[in-house]
Amino acid sequence: MAGSGDVVKLKPHKLSARDLIRVGGVGLRNRPLRAFLSALGIGIGIAAMLAVVGISFSGRADLDRTLDQLGTNLLTVAAGKDSDGHTVSFPEPALPMIKRVGPVLSASGVTRLPDDVNVYRHEYIAKARTSGIVVYSVDNDLPSVVGATMAGGGWFNAATARYPAVVLGSSAAKRLGITTVRSNVVIQLGGRAFSIIGILNPVPLAADLDSAALIGQAAAADYLGITSGKTTIYVRSAERQVEAVREVLAATANPAQPYHVQVSRPSDALAAKLATDRAFNAVLLGLGAVALLVGGIGVANTMVISVLERRSEIGLRRSLGATRRHIRMQFLTESVLLAALGGVGGVVLGAAVTFAYALSQSWPPTVPLWAAGGGIAITVAVGALAGIYPAARAARLSPTVALAAP
């Protein structure tokens, strides 16, 4: 038992997590507008970064969905050009020989007609004015090979391929001002009237067809007198054998001049486009990081001002037994809570922006959980860093000086 002259030292009470949150939230509740504006800076940074990640992942999901539908096993074999810059057509046996390659599942070819075979809406347009629409004669099985679908009308069959009928690519139809297929709509193609029997949807893996007018091989011979060989051949191969098929296509299509043949994989171009988009997204992420840094500085500024304004409160708490550690943890918790509120709000805002943009582009909205969780974790870390100095400054105030403050 302690004597009358002994000094009894009381062990400081430890604040529980619940107590810390309750005490730390006092400053936010007492200054709601300032807290909101400070949290807004953090929220904008997190929203920007999450929206960039979400939109990028949504675009990637749309690309994956497109490639799943169209396949990644399409190869394009394009003929080279002569010294005058004119496209040299493949030898007549090129297409049959390609079809005989073991892993090849299907193949179809098109012939690019000479540039002087122009397309006009009607015969009253001056011949010097062209819309830049390319004309191809095509095989009847082309849509099944390239994954083309019809926006209106129909594709060639054994009968229509022999008559003056034309199918327009999506961009070509827009240039000609034709939106629907009607029986009385004709265009001038190579000086002859051709009836429009169909309009294609955009063809992602054969984009050249979008700005083209397509006619049957027999019609090209009978009405335009053009019987040239194929200039482009589209090939579908077994998925696991794409690279092997790619290696032999040039020599198979043109054994005499394989070095003039260009073999490409259209899906690689789509993947490259996505890589370019990701590089642009990295720039946007950098801007989001700057916004987050500015928000963190705003939180630190708010907490420093809060310490100056609440010196009497700090002095009173110290007089009632609060330790330096208690004061430090109070202001550090307040800073973390302030940043966390901004982080949660930023995640919600970023997810909303992602969903709105993805739906407007008909993409599947995708917000990675790691990005949302990481965004909140980053804000908590920023809040903790921003609160270290103000919390330390508050803890250094002595009770007498703090109580004497006006």
Solvent accessible surface area in square Angstrom, and as a share of the most:
residue,aa,sasa,rsa
1,M,247,1.10
2,A,61,0.47
3,G,43,0.41
4,S,132,0.85
5,G,74,0.71
6,D,84,0.44
7,V,130,0.75
8,V,106,0.61
9,K,182,0.77
10,L,157,0.78
11,K,174,0.74
12,P,74,0.46
13,H,130,0.58
14,K,151,0.64
15,L,39,0.19
16,S,56,0.36
17,A,74,0.57
18,R,193,0.70
19,D,28,0.14
20,L,27,0.14
21,I,99,0.50
22,R,143,0.52
23,V,31,0.18
24,G,0,0.00
25,G,8,0.08
26,V,47,0.27
27,G,3,0.03
28,L,24,0.12
29,R,153,0.56
30,N,98,0.50
31,R,63,0.23
32,P,88,0.56
33,L,127,0.63
34,R,77,0.28
35,A,12,0.09
36,F,120,0.50
37,L,100,0.50
38,S,12,0.08
39,A,12,0.09
40,L,77,0.38
41,G,23,0.22
42,I,0,0.00
43,G,7,0.07
44,I,88,0.45
45,G,0,0.00
46,I,2,0.01
47,A,8,0.06
48,A,37,0.29
49,M,32,0.15
50,L,6,0.03
51,A,11,0.09
52,V,15,0.09
53,V,21,0.12
54,G,0,0.00
55,I,45,0.23
56,S,14,0.09
57,F,56,0.23
58,S,0,0.00
59,G,13,0.12
60,R,75,0.27
61,A,29,0.23
62,D,31,0.16
63,L,24,0.12
64,D,69,0.36
65,R,102,0.37
66,T,30,0.17
67,L,23,0.12
68,D,120,0.62
69,Q,137,0.61
70,L,27,0.13
71,G,18,0.17
72,T,38,0.22
73,N,18,0.09
74,L,2,0.01
75,L,0,0.00
76,T,21,0.12
77,V,0,0.00
78,A,28,0.22
79,A,13,0.10
80,G,11,0.10
81,K,126,0.53
82,D,62,0.32
83,S,120,0.77
84,D,109,0.57
85,G,43,0.41
86,H,122,0.55
87,T,57,0.33
88,V,60,0.35
89,S,39,0.25
90,F,5,0.02
91,P,60,0.38
92,E,143,0.64
93,P,76,0.48
94,A,2,0.02
95,L,22,0.11
96,P,71,0.45
97,M,85,0.38
98,I,0,0.00
99,K,97,0.41
100,R,189,0.69
101,V,30,0.17
102,G,71,0.68
103,P,39,0.24
104,V,14,0.08
105,L,120,0.60
106,S,44,0.29
107,A,2,0.01
108,S,1,0.00
109,G,0,0.00
110,V,1,0.00
111,T,2,0.01
112,R,101,0.37
113,L,4,0.02
114,P,69,0.43
115,D,112,0.58
116,D,115,0.59
117,V,17,0.10
118,N,39,0.20
119,V,5,0.03
120,Y,14,0.05
121,R,78,0.28
122,H,78,0.35
123,E,93,0.42
124,Y,178,0.68
125,I,49,0.25
126,A,58,0.45
127,K,127,0.54
128,A,99,0.77
129,R,174,0.64
130,T,81,0.47
131,S,43,0.28
132,G,51,0.49
133,I,14,0.07
134,V,33,0.19
135,V,3,0.02
136,Y,18,0.07
137,S,2,0.01
138,V,1,0.01
139,D,28,0.14
140,N,66,0.34
141,D,61,0.32
142,L,2,0.01
143,P,23,0.15
144,S,92,0.59
145,V,1,0.01
146,V,0,0.00
147,G,25,0.24
148,A,15,0.11
149,T,80,0.47
150,M,57,0.25
151,A,66,0.52
152,G,25,0.24
153,G,53,0.51
154,G,31,0.30
155,W,42,0.15
156,F,10,0.04
157,N,81,0.42
158,A,83,0.64
159,A,57,0.44
160,T,40,0.23
161,A,9,0.07
162,R,136,0.50
163,Y,133,0.51
164,P,39,0.25
165,A,6,0.05
166,V,0,0.00
167,V,0,0.00
168,L,0,0.00
169,G,0,0.00
170,S,16,0.10
171,S,42,0.27
172,A,0,0.00
173,A,3,0.03
174,K,162,0.69
175,R,124,0.45
176,L,15,0.08
177,G,56,0.54
178,I,8,0.04
179,T,121,0.70
180,T,71,0.41
181,V,45,0.26
182,R,128,0.47
183,S,115,0.74
184,N,119,0.61
185,V,10,0.06
186,V,62,0.35
187,I,0,0.00
188,Q,27,0.12
189,L,0,0.00
190,G,32,0.31
191,G,57,0.55
192,R,107,0.39
193,A,55,0.43
194,F,0,0.00
195,S,45,0.29
196,I,5,0.03
197,I,41,0.21
198,G,0,0.00
199,I,13,0.06
200,L,1,0.01
201,N,50,0.26
202,P,88,0.55
203,V,0,0.00
204,P,58,0.36
205,L,4,0.02
206,A,6,0.05
207,A,66,0.51
208,D,95,0.49
209,L,1,0.00
210,D,22,0.12
211,S,29,0.19
212,A,0,0.00
213,A,0,0.00
214,L,0,0.00
215,I,0,0.00
216,G,1,0.01
217,Q,52,0.23
218,A,27,0.21
219,A,0,0.00
220,A,1,0.01
221,A,35,0.27
222,D,89,0.46
223,Y,59,0.22
224,L,35,0.18
225,G,62,0.59
226,I,28,0.14
227,T,112,0.65
228,S,64,0.41
229,G,14,0.14
230,K,39,0.17
231,T,10,0.06
232,T,22,0.13
233,I,0,0.00
234,Y,8,0.03
235,V,0,0.00
236,R,25,0.09
237,S,0,0.00
238,A,31,0.24
239,E,96,0.43
240,R,230,0.84
241,Q,79,0.35
242,V,3,0.02
243,E,92,0.41
244,A,53,0.41
245,V,1,0.01
246,R,68,0.25
247,E,137,0.61
248,V,66,0.38
249,L,0,0.00
250,A,22,0.17
251,A,55,0.43
252,T,27,0.16
253,A,1,0.01
254,N,15,0.08
255,P,97,0.61
256,A,86,0.67
257,Q,69,0.31
258,P,45,0.29
259,Y,164,0.62
260,H,71,0.32
261,V,15,0.09
262,Q,126,0.56
263,V,33,0.19
264,S,53,0.34
265,R,45,0.17
266,P,22,0.14
267,S,8,0.05
268,D,67,0.35
269,A,68,0.53
270,L,38,0.19
271,A,51,0.39
272,A,57,0.44
273,K,126,0.54
274,L,21,0.11
275,A,46,0.35
276,T,92,0.53
277,D,57,0.29
278,R,95,0.35
279,A,65,0.50
280,F,125,0.52
281,N,22,0.11
282,A,59,0.46
283,V,92,0.53
284,L,58,0.29
285,L,61,0.30
286,G,35,0.33
287,L,112,0.56
288,G,1,0.01
289,A,49,0.38
290,V,85,0.49
291,A,27,0.21
292,L,13,0.07
293,L,116,0.58
294,V,92,0.53
295,G,3,0.02
296,G,6,0.06
297,I,106,0.54
298,G,27,0.26
299,V,0,0.00
300,A,27,0.21
301,N,84,0.43
302,T,15,0.09
303,M,1,0.00
304,V,33,0.19
305,I,61,0.31
306,S,2,0.02
307,V,1,0.01
308,L,83,0.41
309,E,87,0.39
310,R,7,0.03
311,R,72,0.26
312,S,56,0.36
313,E,56,0.25
314,I,1,0.01
315,G,0,0.00
316,L,98,0.49
317,R,54,0.20
318,R,43,0.16
319,S,63,0.40
320,L,141,0.70
321,G,51,0.49
322,A,12,0.09
323,T,39,0.23
324,R,111,0.41
325,R,127,0.46
326,H,13,0.06
327,I,0,0.00
328,R,94,0.34
329,M,54,0.24
330,Q,2,0.01
331,F,0,0.00
332,L,44,0.22
333,T,20,0.12
334,E,6,0.03
335,S,0,0.00
336,V,36,0.21
337,L,42,0.21
338,L,1,0.00
339,A,0,0.00
340,A,23,0.18
341,L,106,0.53
342,G,4,0.03
343,G,0,0.00
344,V,75,0.43
345,G,38,0.37
346,G,0,0.00
347,V,21,0.12
348,V,97,0.56
349,L,92,0.46
350,G,0,0.00
351,A,24,0.19
352,A,55,0.43
353,V,66,0.38
354,T,0,0.00
355,F,96,0.40
356,A,64,0.50
357,Y,92,0.35
358,A,0,0.00
359,L,116,0.58
360,S,81,0.52
361,Q,85,0.38
362,S,85,0.55
363,W,61,0.21
364,P,39,0.25
365,P,44,0.28
366,T,43,0.25
367,V,35,0.20
368,P,14,0.09
369,L,159,0.79
370,W,162,0.57
371,A,11,0.08
372,A,18,0.14
373,G,43,0.41
374,G,28,0.27
375,G,8,0.07
376,I,59,0.30
377,A,61,0.47
378,I,76,0.39
379,T,0,0.00
380,V,55,0.31
381,A,53,0.41
382,V,30,0.17
383,G,0,0.00
384,A,32,0.25
385,L,127,0.63
386,A,13,0.10
387,G,0,0.00
388,I,97,0.49
389,Y,120,0.46
390,P,1,0.01
391,A,1,0.00
392,A,28,0.22
393,R,78,0.29
394,A,0,0.00
395,A,3,0.02
396,R,143,0.52
397,L,30,0.15
398,S,37,0.24
399,P,38,0.24
400,T,104,0.60
401,V,80,0.46
402,A,0,0.00
403,L,88,0.44
404,A,86,0.67
405,A,17,0.13
406,P,176,1.11
